[in-house]
Amino acid sequence: MKIFLDNRTVEFVPARPENPMNSDLIVESAVPEELRIAWDDFCRYERFRKLLIIDPGFQEAEESEVFRTFMTFFKFVPAAGGLVKNENGAFLFIHRLGYWDLPKGKIEKSDIAGPGHTLHDPDTARKAAVREVKEETGLKSVVVIKSLPSTWHIYFAKEKYCLKKTQWFEMESHSGQALKPATSEGIFLVKWTPPENIHCILSHTYGSIRELLLEIVF
């Protein structure tokens, strides 16, 4: 599992690598204080490109005691978004803050799918993803096809580090709809891009988005 901090990563791995790089910072302890020291060192020294957290039993993030400990260092932000494809096979991208991105945003209480649902369940995430895609791109109609792998990234805001999990959904929409970027959210371009041109996106997007595209599109 990878969590992106800009172009660096925090990775939960089952065993210590046989030939670690000098730029790897490795922590093999689940003790909260030692895990916290490793995280603080990773933040402080950019020469470290990876923080490798050894967790022999790691399978799913939320099921790992080590991961749950790591989460306590951050404000957790649940989010959802969509990889939208049209009838010609082109994918929809937005341009925000100097980077190509996919439409996404925080899951709000108003997105809760109904009684018995929470901010963290798949139905709520699906509802939030559709809302965000429509708000950020101007599309009026999108159809959710299936769930995609989630991405994780860390960012600094309001004097604290936040850990964001984005649940992604593959969607379909028709290219005949008018596109309208949400300029109030710093989006000034919405564009359909054919698969053969996505290599131009990869060099000007975030690490987590690049990883998702390489896994899903290619």
C-alpha positions as CSV (number, residue, x, y, z in Angstrom):
1,M,0.0,0.0,0.0
2,K,1.2,3.5,-0.9
3,I,0.4,6.8,0.6
4,F,1.7,9.8,-1.3
5,L,3.3,12.9,0.2
6,D,3.9,15.0,-2.9
7,N,6.2,12.7,-4.9
8,R,7.4,10.8,-1.9
9,T,5.7,7.7,-0.5
10,V,4.8,6.0,2.8
11,E,4.6,2.3,2.1
12,F,3.3,-0.5,4.3
13,V,5.2,-3.6,3.3
14,P,5.3,-7.2,4.8
15,A,9.1,-7.5,5.2
16,R,12.3,-5.4,5.2
17,P,13.6,-5.2,1.6
18,E,16.8,-7.2,0.9
19,N,18.6,-4.2,-0.7
20,P,17.1,-1.0,0.7
21,M,18.1,2.3,-0.9
22,N,19.9,5.0,1.0
23,S,16.9,7.2,0.5
24,D,14.6,4.7,2.3
25,L,13.7,5.3,5.9
26,I,12.6,2.0,7.5
27,V,10.7,1.5,10.7
28,E,10.0,-2.0,12.0
29,S,8.2,-1.1,15.2
30,A,4.5,-0.8,15.9
31,V,5.2,1.2,19.1
32,P,3.3,4.5,18.6
33,E,6.2,6.7,19.8
34,E,8.8,5.0,17.5
35,L,6.4,5.2,14.5
36,R,5.8,8.8,15.3
37,I,9.6,9.6,15.4
38,A,10.0,7.9,12.0
39,W,7.2,9.9,10.5
40,D,8.6,13.2,11.9
41,D,12.1,12.3,10.5
42,F,10.5,11.6,7.1
43,C,8.8,14.9,7.1
44,R,11.9,16.8,8.3
45,Y,14.5,15.3,5.9
46,E,13.6,15.3,2.2
47,R,16.5,13.1,1.4
48,F,14.2,10.2,2.4
49,R,12.0,9.4,-0.6
50,K,10.2,6.4,1.0
51,L,9.1,5.7,4.5
52,L,8.8,1.9,4.7
53,I,6.7,0.7,7.5
54,I,7.2,-3.1,8.1
55,D,3.8,-4.8,8.9
56,P,4.1,-8.6,8.4
57,G,0.3,-9.1,8.6
58,F,-0.8,-6.2,6.4
59,Q,-3.6,-7.0,4.0
60,E,-6.2,-4.2,4.2
61,A,-5.4,-0.7,5.5
62,E,-8.3,-0.4,8.0
63,E,-7.6,-3.9,9.3
64,S,-4.0,-3.2,10.2
65,E,-3.3,-2.2,13.8
66,V,0.0,-0.5,12.6
67,F,-2.0,1.5,10.0
68,R,-4.6,2.5,12.6
69,T,-1.8,3.8,14.8
70,F,-0.3,5.7,11.9
71,M,-3.7,7.3,11.1
72,T,-3.8,8.9,14.6
73,F,-1.1,11.3,13.5
74,F,-3.4,13.0,11.0
75,K,-6.8,14.5,10.4
76,F,-8.6,11.9,8.3
77,V,-10.4,13.3,5.2
78,P,-12.7,10.9,3.3
79,A,-13.1,11.8,-0.4
80,A,-14.5,10.4,-3.6
81,G,-14.1,11.0,-7.3
82,G,-14.6,9.7,-10.8
83,L,-12.6,8.5,-13.8
84,V,-15.2,9.4,-16.5
85,K,-15.1,7.9,-20.0
86,N,-17.2,9.0,-23.0
87,E,-18.5,7.0,-26.0
88,N,-15.3,7.7,-27.9
89,G,-13.1,6.2,-25.2
90,A,-11.7,9.5,-24.1
91,F,-11.3,10.3,-20.4
92,L,-12.3,13.5,-18.6
93,F,-9.6,15.6,-16.8
94,I,-9.6,18.9,-15.0
95,H,-6.7,21.4,-14.7
96,R,-6.4,22.9,-11.2
97,L,-3.5,24.7,-9.5
98,G,-1.1,23.9,-12.2
99,Y,-1.8,20.2,-12.4
100,W,-4.0,17.8,-14.3
101,D,-6.3,16.0,-12.0
102,L,-9.5,14.0,-11.9
103,P,-12.7,15.4,-10.5
104,K,-13.0,14.6,-6.8
105,G,-13.8,16.1,-3.4
106,K,-14.5,15.6,0.2
107,I,-17.4,13.5,1.2
108,E,-20.0,15.7,3.0
109,K,-22.7,14.8,5.6
110,S,-25.2,15.6,2.9
111,D,-23.8,12.7,0.8
112,I,-24.8,10.1,3.3
113,A,-26.8,7.6,1.3
114,G,-29.6,7.1,3.8
115,P,-30.5,5.6,7.2
116,G,-27.8,3.2,8.4
117,H,-25.2,4.6,6.1
118,T,-22.1,6.6,7.2
119,L,-19.5,8.9,5.7
120,H,-17.3,5.9,5.1
121,D,-19.5,3.4,3.3
122,P,-19.4,2.7,-0.5
123,D,-22.9,4.0,-1.2
124,T,-22.2,7.3,0.4
125,A,-18.8,7.5,-1.5
126,R,-20.6,6.8,-4.8
127,K,-23.1,9.5,-4.2
128,A,-20.4,12.0,-3.3
129,A,-18.3,11.0,-6.4
130,V,-21.2,11.7,-8.8
131,R,-21.9,15.1,-7.1
132,E,-18.3,16.2,-7.3
133,V,-17.9,15.2,-10.9
134,K,-21.0,17.2,-11.8
135,E,-20.0,20.2,-9.8
136,E,-16.4,20.4,-11.0
137,T,-17.0,19.6,-14.7
138,G,-20.5,20.8,-15.6
139,L,-21.7,17.4,-16.7
140,K,-25.4,16.9,-16.1
141,S,-25.5,13.1,-16.5
142,V,-23.0,10.5,-15.5
143,V,-23.5,6.7,-14.9
144,V,-21.4,4.8,-12.3
145,I,-20.0,1.6,-13.8
146,K,-17.9,0.1,-11.0
147,S,-15.6,0.9,-8.1
148,L,-11.9,1.4,-8.7
149,P,-8.9,1.2,-6.3
150,S,-8.7,3.9,-3.7
151,T,-5.8,6.3,-3.4
152,W,-4.2,7.8,-0.3
153,H,-2.3,11.0,0.1
154,I,-1.0,13.3,2.8
155,Y,-1.1,17.1,2.6
156,F,-0.5,20.0,4.9
157,A,-3.4,22.4,5.6
158,K,-4.3,24.8,8.5
159,E,-1.2,23.9,10.4
160,K,-1.8,20.2,10.4
161,Y,-1.2,17.1,8.2
162,C,-4.2,15.5,6.7
163,L,-4.6,12.0,5.4
164,K,-7.0,11.8,2.5
165,K,-8.5,8.5,1.2
166,T,-10.2,9.0,-2.2
167,Q,-12.6,6.3,-3.3
168,W,-12.7,6.2,-7.1
169,F,-15.4,5.1,-9.4
170,E,-15.4,4.4,-13.2
171,M,-18.1,6.4,-14.8
172,E,-19.5,6.9,-18.3
173,S,-20.9,10.1,-19.8
174,H,-21.7,11.5,-23.2
175,S,-19.4,14.0,-24.9
176,G,-22.3,16.0,-26.2
177,Q,-22.8,17.7,-22.9
178,A,-21.4,21.2,-22.2
179,L,-18.4,21.3,-20.0
180,K,-18.1,24.1,-17.4
181,P,-15.1,24.2,-15.1
182,A,-15.8,25.2,-11.4
183,T,-13.6,28.3,-11.4
184,S,-14.6,29.0,-7.8
185,E,-12.6,25.9,-6.9
186,G,-9.6,26.9,-9.0
187,I,-10.5,24.8,-12.0
188,F,-10.1,26.6,-15.3
189,L,-10.1,23.8,-17.8
190,V,-12.1,20.6,-18.3
191,K,-11.0,18.4,-21.2
192,W,-11.7,15.1,-22.8
193,T,-8.4,13.3,-23.5
194,P,-8.0,10.1,-25.6
195,P,-6.0,7.3,-24.1
196,E,-3.1,7.8,-26.6
197,N,-2.6,11.3,-25.2
198,I,-2.7,10.5,-21.5
199,H,1.1,10.3,-21.4
200,C,1.0,14.1,-21.5
201,I,-1.2,14.0,-18.4
202,L,1.1,11.6,-16.5
203,S,4.1,14.1,-16.4
204,H,1.9,16.9,-15.0
205,T,-0.3,15.2,-12.4
206,Y,0.0,14.1,-8.8
207,G,1.7,10.8,-7.9
208,S,-1.5,9.2,-6.6
209,I,-3.4,10.1,-9.8
210,R,-0.4,8.8,-12.0
211,E,-0.5,5.5,-10.1
212,L,-4.2,5.1,-10.6
213,L,-4.0,5.9,-14.3
214,L,-1.1,3.5,-14.9
215,E,-3.1,0.7,-13.1
216,I,-6.5,1.3,-14.8
217,V,-5.9,2.8,-18.2
218,F,-2.7,1.2,-19.4
